[in-house]
Structures are given as C-alpha cells and as structure tokens.
C-alpha cells in the first residue's frame, strides 16, 4: 500500500490519515499557530477553510497542501514547530503504521441496546453543591503520578497497535487486554512490545529525553472479559519513572471527578482536565466524560486525590434521544486487582 499522503485526492477513509489529521489538530490549534504553519508552507490561505473545529481546519489544510504539491513543505514546518510530532508522523507514514487496537464488538456493558448505557436523561455539566476548587498541590501530585505512565507500541506480525500503560511494579506494566492481544485474530498476543517513557513536551514545547524500553512478550498475562493485561519490561525503566499504587481509593460515585493521564492518538503524554464528571458506576465499570482518544486505551483513571479508581478501555455510545452522544468507560480497579491476584501477580 502506498504512503497515505501520496493518494490524490487524499483518502480520509484510511485510518492513518485520520490519525495524522487528529494529531495535528490536537497539537496545533491556536489560530496564530495554524496561520504560521500555512504561511510557512507557502500555501494559499484563501483556499483554506478556517471555520469550524481544528479537525476540520486541518482536513482543509492537508487537502490544499496535497493539491498544491506542498505536503512535504507543510510537514517540515510542523516538525520545526512541534518536533515531537515528527516521531508520530513517521510512524504513521511507515509501511506498518501503529493504529488504534480493536476493542471488538460491544458487550453487555457497552451496547446501549443491551443496557450498557446507564441513562441519566438530560445530563448536565454543572453539578450543584460540587466544589471544583482543588489545592495547588494537586498539580504536583499529578505530575508525580504521570511519571508512571508510558506509551506502548505492540506488534502482531505485520500489524502494529498503540496504547497507554502504567508502571505498577519495578518491571511490570498494566494496560488493556486489547492493546496486547489482537482481538480480530483469535486474541493472539503481541510478538514484540516496547514502552516509551517520558514521551512528552516540556514547558517550552520541546520533547523531553525519551527512553524506549523493550518488553518481554512471553510474560503477557491478562483477562479479556475485564480487558486488562500486564507485561514485564526486558530492561530497567528510566530513573524518571515512578511506580503507581493501585490500592486504597474509595469507590467513585456519580458526579465525582476523574482524570486520565494518557497518550492520545499515540502522541505525547497529555491529561484530561475538563468536564470530567463520573456518570455511572457499578461493580465492574465506571463511565465518565473525561476526554480520551485512540491510543488512550490502558490509561489509569484517577480520582481528585490522584488515586487509581479504574483502567480506561473504551467509549460507549448513547442510545437515540440522549442529549450526550457518548461516554468513556473504564474497568473498576478492584476487578483488575482481583484478576492480578488470581494470576499470582503481586503488586503490593
């Protein structure tokens, strides 16, 4: 298959092109930044639709750059402005682009027709009586917890996928079962896995010193039903990493706030901090509005004390008539801990 940027016209049915568009829209979205890229690439701004969302703007920019044969110039400017994006773009332009892993068909907890969506009628973003102010130390603790989170790249023969994981032991990473197993091919485990630590931007928007740690695919263990898996690293994680504690959090309740540190779209580490309300909790899952993207699978879900309450694993579609069209969903961390114990894996 040809490089996705060689198609004319560009084919947005190809997932790697949609991911490139989304990565650019998530990273370069301020009007001045977008304008600088367009002008720096020598594109005619009059031919670009700057209305609508950043995603729609970047679609227009990519289409116009292809029409003017300036995609190479465009990506040069992007790499100069946001150097970390070069790594992800190179992956997506390779012969084996790592894409979002399949989560399979919706189960009874995810399909609204079988009751997976626990409706709240006209849902609300503002909850009376809930104080959204947090002590300033909240930011320090979040940065510390974030040192446990890394990006995973898993390979299944000629197919690659990406996700998020957290260090839960000196050499043990926790993620989703569907990140380390190919659900479209009899749950075959990944043949090679690597963890990218410190794949993030600093205050100046530059890439920190990233460390790629190989993992031992023979150690993959997990539970498909609860969608968790662990893998041992084959080398030592960097000294900047931290081990994440999974015990001690209270059961979350609707209208609580939850935060997710993640690698959306397989890009640099980010955190979801807006409209983060929990909407539903049962014995197995919690559902919330906290923002995630493809690549966020396997990220830890934190409460407002930065304690782990869940393992993010998918989004859930609303039935017709709901005011909000989707929620995100994580497995309760208690179910994950029970599974680890059943498999004889001690995490303290």
C-alpha positions in Angstrom: 0.0 0.0 0.0 1.3 3.5 -0.9 2.2 6.2 1.6 -1.2 7.6 2.7 -0.1 11.2 1.7 0.6 10.0 -1.9 -3.1 9.5 -2.6 -4.9 12.0 -4.7 -7.3 13.0 -3.7 -6.5 12.3 0.0 -8.4 9.3 1.2 -9.8 10.1 4.7 -11.2 6.6 5.0 -7.7 5.4 5.7 -7.2 5.4 9.5 -3.6 6.6 9.4 -4.6 9.8 7.5 -7.4 10.4 10.0 -4.9 9.9 12.8 -2.4 12.4 11.2 -5.2 14.9 10.9 -6.2 14.4 14.6 -2.7 14.5 15.9 -2.1 17.9 14.1 -5.4 19.3 15.3 -4.7 18.3 18.9 -1.2 19.8 18.9 -1.5 22.9 16.6 -4.9 24.6 17.1 -4.4 28.2 18.1 -5.3 30.5 15.2 -1.9 32.1 15.1 -0.1 28.8 15.1 -2.3 27.4 12.3 -1.7 30.6 10.3 2.1 30.3 10.8 2.1 26.7 9.5 0.0 27.6 6.5 2.1 30.6 5.6 5.4 28.8 6.4 4.5 26.0 4.0 3.7 28.6 1.2 0.0 27.6 1.0 -2.6 30.0 -0.3 -4.6 30.8 2.9 -7.5 32.0 0.7 -8.1 28.4 -0.4 -8.3 27.0 3.2 -11.5 26.8 5.3 -10.5 28.3 8.7 -14.1 27.9 10.1 -15.2 25.1 12.3 -13.1 22.9 14.6 -9.4 22.4 14.5 -10.0 19.0 13.0 -11.9 20.4 10.0 -9.3 23.1 9.5 -6.5 20.6 9.4 -8.5 18.5 6.9 -8.8 21.5 4.7 -5.0 22.3 5.1 -4.0 18.8 4.2 -6.3 18.7 1.2 -4.9 22.0 -0.1 -1.3 21.1 0.6 -1.8 17.9 -1.5 -3.4 19.9 -4.3 -0.5 22.3 -4.3 2.1 19.5 -4.0 3.3 21.1 -0.8 2.7 18.3 1.8 6.4 17.9 2.3 6.8 21.6 3.0 3.9 21.5 5.3 5.4 18.7 7.4 8.7 20.4 7.5 7.1 23.4 9.1 5.1 21.2 11.5 8.3 19.4 12.6 10.0 22.7 13.2 7.1 24.0 15.3 6.4 20.8 17.2 9.4 18.4 17.0 7.8 15.6 18.9 5.1 15.2 16.2 7.8 14.1 13.8 8.2 10.7 15.5 4.4 10.0 15.4 4.1 11.2 11.8 7.0 9.0 10.7 5.2 6.0 12.3 2.0 6.8 10.5 3.8 7.1 7.2 5.6 3.8 7.6 4.7 0.5 5.9 3.4 -0.7 9.3 1.7 2.2 11.0 0.7 1.5 14.6 -3.0 2.3 14.9 -5.8 2.0 17.5 -6.3 -1.6 18.5 -9.7 -3.2 18.0 -12.0 -3.4 21.1 -14.2 -5.9 19.4 -17.9 -5.9 19.4 -19.8 -4.1 22.2 -20.5 -6.3 25.1 -23.5 -6.0 27.5 -21.7 -3.2 29.4 -21.0 -1.2 26.2 -24.0 -1.7 23.9 -26.9 0.7 24.7 -29.4 -1.8 23.2 -28.4 -4.3 25.9 -28.3 -1.8 28.7 -24.7 -0.8 28.7 -25.5 2.9 28.7 -27.0 3.8 32.0 -29.1 6.8 31.0 -29.4 10.0 33.0 -31.8 11.8 30.8 -30.8 15.4 30.1 -27.3 15.2 31.5 -25.6 18.3 33.0 -22.1 19.6 33.0 -22.5 21.7 36.2 -23.5 19.9 39.4 -24.9 21.9 42.3 -23.1 21.6 45.5 -19.9 20.2 44.0 -16.8 22.3 44.7 -14.4 22.3 41.7 -11.6 24.1 43.5 -8.6 22.0 44.4 -5.4 22.7 46.4 -2.4 23.8 44.3 -0.5 20.7 45.4 -3.0 18.7 43.2 -0.8 19.7 40.2 2.4 18.5 41.9 0.9 15.1 42.8 -0.5 14.8 39.2 3.0 15.3 37.7 4.4 12.7 40.1 1.7 10.1 39.1 2.3 10.9 35.5 5.8 9.6 35.7 4.4 6.1 35.8 2.5 6.5 32.5 4.1 5.5 29.2 3.2 4.8 25.6 3.1 1.2 24.3 3.7 0.0 20.8 2.7 -3.6 20.2 3.4 -5.6 17.0 1.3 -8.6 15.8 3.1 -10.0 12.7 2.7 -7.3 10.1 0.2 -5.3 12.2 1.0 -2.7 14.9 -1.1 -1.0 17.5 -0.5 1.6 20.2 -1.9 2.3 23.6 -1.1 3.6 27.1 0.3 1.8 30.1 1.4 2.5 33.7 4.3 1.1 35.7 2.8 -0.8 38.7 5.9 -2.7 39.8 9.7 -2.4 39.2 9.4 -4.1 35.8 5.6 -4.5 35.4 3.3 -2.6 33.1 -0.5 -2.5 33.2 -2.6 -1.8 30.1 -5.7 -3.2 28.3 -6.0 -6.8 27.1 -7.0 -5.4 23.7 -3.7 -3.4 23.5 -1.5 -6.5 23.9 -3.8 -9.0 22.1 -5.3 -8.9 18.6 -9.0 -9.3 19.2 -9.6 -9.6 15.4 -7.4 -12.7 15.2 -8.2 -15.1 18.0 -6.7 -12.9 20.7 -3.1 -13.7 19.6 -0.7 -11.9 21.9 1.8 -9.3 20.6 5.1 -10.7 19.4 7.1 -7.5 20.2 6.3 -4.7 22.6 8.1 -1.5 23.6 7.4 1.1 26.2 8.1 4.8 25.6 8.8 6.7 28.8 8.9 10.5 29.1 7.3 10.9 25.6 6.0 14.4 26.5 6.6 18.1 26.0 8.3 20.4 28.4 7.3 24.0 29.2 8.9 25.2 26.0 7.0 22.7 23.9 10.1 20.7 23.3 10.4 16.9 23.6 11.9 15.6 26.9 14.6 12.9 26.7 12.5 9.9 25.8 13.5 6.4 26.8 12.3 3.3 24.8 12.3 0.2 27.0 11.8 -3.2 25.3 9.3 -5.6 26.9 9.2 -9.4 27.2 6.2 -10.5 25.2 6.4 -14.0 26.7 5.3 -12.5 30.0 2.0 -11.2 28.8 -0.9 -12.1 31.1 -4.4 -10.8 31.2 -8.2 -11.2 31.2 -10.2 -10.5 28.1 -13.5 -10.1 30.0 -12.3 -7.3 32.3 -9.9 -6.1 29.5 -6.7 -5.8 31.5 -3.2 -7.2 30.7 0.3 -6.9 32.2 3.7 -7.4 30.7 7.2 -7.4 32.1 9.9 -5.0 30.8 13.1 -6.6 29.4 15.1 -3.6 30.6 15.1 -1.3 33.5 12.6 1.7 33.3 14.3 5.1 33.4 15.1 6.6 36.8 12.5 9.3 36.0 9.7 6.8 36.2 7.6 6.1 39.2 5.6 3.0 40.4 1.9 3.6 40.6 0.0 2.4 43.6 -3.3 0.7 42.8 -4.8 0.2 46.3 -6.6 2.5 48.7 -9.1 4.5 46.7 -12.7 4.9 47.7 -15.4 3.6 45.2 -16.2 6.5 42.8 -19.7 7.9 42.7 -21.7 9.7 40.0 -20.8 13.4 40.0 -17.2 12.7 41.2 -14.4 13.9 39.1 -11.9 11.6 37.4 -8.7 12.5 35.5 -6.8 10.4 32.9 -3.1 10.7 32.0 -2.7 9.2 28.5 -1.1 9.2 25.1 -4.0 10.2 22.8 -3.6 9.3 19.2 -0.3 7.7 20.1 1.2 11.2 20.6 3.0 12.9 23.5 1.6 12.4 27.0 -1.5 14.5 27.9 -4.1 14.8 30.7 -7.8 15.2 30.5 -8.9 18.0 32.9 -12.3 19.3 31.5 -15.9 18.2 32.1 -14.6 15.1 33.9 -17.8 14.0 35.7 -18.5 10.4 36.5 -21.9 9.4 35.2 -22.4 5.8 36.3 -20.7 3.2 38.5 -21.4 -0.5 39.0 -19.5 -3.5 40.2 -17.5 -3.8 37.0 -17.2 -0.4 35.3 -17.4 3.4 35.7 -18.5 5.7 32.9 -17.3 9.3 32.7 -17.0 12.3 30.3 -13.2 12.7 30.7 -11.7 13.2 27.3 -9.8 10.4 25.7 -8.7 9.5 22.1 -7.5 6.5 20.2 -4.3 5.5 22.0 -5.7 6.3 25.5 -6.6 2.6 26.0 -4.9 1.2 29.1 -4.5 4.6 30.8 -5.1 4.8 34.6 -8.2 6.6 35.8 -7.6 8.8 38.8 -9.9 10.5 41.4 -9.2 14.0 42.6 -6.7 12.7 45.1 -4.8 11.1 42.3 -5.7 7.6 43.5 -6.3 5.0 40.8 -10.0 4.1 40.5 -10.1 2.5 37.1 -8.4 1.3 33.9 -9.7 3.2 30.8 -10.6 0.9 28.0 -13.3 2.2 25.6 -16.0 4.6 24.7 -19.7 3.9 25.0 -22.3 5.1 22.5 -25.6 6.6 23.7 -29.0 5.3 22.6 -31.0 7.6 20.4 -32.6 10.5 22.2 -29.8 11.1 24.7 -28.6 14.7 24.9 -24.9 13.5 25.1 -23.8 11.1 22.4 -21.1 9.1 24.2 -19.3 8.4 27.4 -15.9 6.9 28.1 -15.6 3.8 30.2 -13.1 2.2 32.5 -12.9 -1.1 34.4 -13.0 -0.8 38.1 -9.5 -1.1 39.5 -10.8 -3.6 42.1 -11.7 -6.1 39.4 -8.2 -5.7 37.9 -6.6 -6.3 41.3 -8.6 -9.4 41.8 -7.5 -10.7 38.4 -3.9 -10.0 39.2 -4.2 -11.9 42.4 -5.8 -14.8 40.7 -2.8 -15.0 38.4 -0.4 -14.8 41.3 0.9 -11.3 40.4 1.8 -9.3 43.5 1.6 -5.5 43.2 1.9 -4.7 46.9 
